[in-house]
């Protein structure tokens, strides 16, 4: 089984109340690939970087079964760079620098060897590029998951975003974005409207408050693990998506019941991500670590009520 | 089994984006009593009202097995009155009027017939009065639950609040209050500090984001039900506490496992409360309604993962 993801591979410089980093490797596709690599046998990345990138980072990903041939290297150009500073509550941040660099010319090309990937996870990029990727695929993936953000809900992009949303199976957005996209405050009403736009499934990410999965008239809620310390939330949403997609790929089952499990595994991966800067924690996990963390989720929500009918 | 609660019985006037009420019956002890009456055989209230109160309201409570002899009626005085207006998001509100009236002279007296109540639920009032109640009890209840709020965490009251907290078994507060009381942002760290202040159990209410139960090194999370519409959140926290305490009283089991169940039942009762103005919805429930709602909670969080060890 294989997972194809299209998204950014970038440099980040992050400042939190706990410390700050120099340029470290970030970008949605990086977090997705590291996270999914614990589940998927093969993760295919399509992205773009400059020749300033540390190519050892790609070698590290290849060691984990990630195919990086779809990462275009632009000679003489610089990689996408983002810098941000988190506030004390870790829920809000200021963007200090956004240097799009190579991202301005990103025109994703799907290598022939990536055709036939079972699951497609479109990371948060311009919906025009997401559509472009969909149009290049010779076989429809078994499942297409799309991540996006509020920036693409503005008038210049909204029409394209709605077009791509109408073509995918699972949409993942946060609660503020769900409200903005639907113009409904109630997440239940928002979900109904968004599901009517095309997707079979909607995942609403609520950060420290967990995640909701909507499908037809069903709803599933997965908590976030209450943590002593959130060290750096950067990439947690992408790590969640990578774990979610990777688990679905590994288990070859895209039923609602299995999506619930995938959300728990994605949440477990995200809970590791925030423990260290960037994707550092995602490089050192064992399968036992992941199973132990999933057990924490089970313990967190498990109760035993026998209903009297 | 019996439940003793001490708290306000009041008039409220509520305005929400959906409409507004004239003076309707409110107050923590009202919500607690209605909610607990679906579980406890006997609910004993201690409170104070003026002679402007609608005595039929007390008769309604008595029909449900609530003993109202501990509600002192002050002749020629007015009942406590609160008026508030909710913002569009329903999470924030402005207080328009607070007329303490009889509450200024509230000096709770525990009737002899209330001695020996199995569970004591101290509603949110001045910690001096909460201590006064504890001192009047001739037998220690099997479980003492205390609700409070940020107002009592200010310098004038904090010492007394800490004294009463050191004497009770279960503390229920919201997330902002837990952070204020502990001076810790992380709820896990906050819970550790608060448990070291005396209580065996801490319930942190997060409104639409659910509730956490902490005990020793264990934590349990109960979601709030995602609702299409929150019509009026007034009293939801008290309704939660009433259902929680009532369920523990009915089942005669104060273990951690049973507290988890009690939190689910409390959350179910709170989910009804917000569907109509004030305590209206709590007057018309059947046991089937409650069991159906608890089933919704089970469906919401239930997943089935077999760990590979």
Interface residues (C-beta under 8 A of the other chain):
Chain A: X88 X89 X90 X185 X186 X187 X188 X189 X206 X209 X210 X212 X218 X219 X220 X221 X222 X223 X226 X227 X228 X229 X230 X257 X260 X261 X264 X287 X291 X294 X295 X298 X299 X300 X301 X303 X304 X305 X307 X308 X309
Chain B: X88 X89 X90 X185 X186 X187 X188 X189 X206 X209 X210 X212 X218 X219 X220 X221 X222 X223 X226 X227 X228 X229 X230 X257 X260 X261 X264 X287 X291 X294 X295 X298 X299 X300 X301 X303 X304 X305 X307 X308 X309
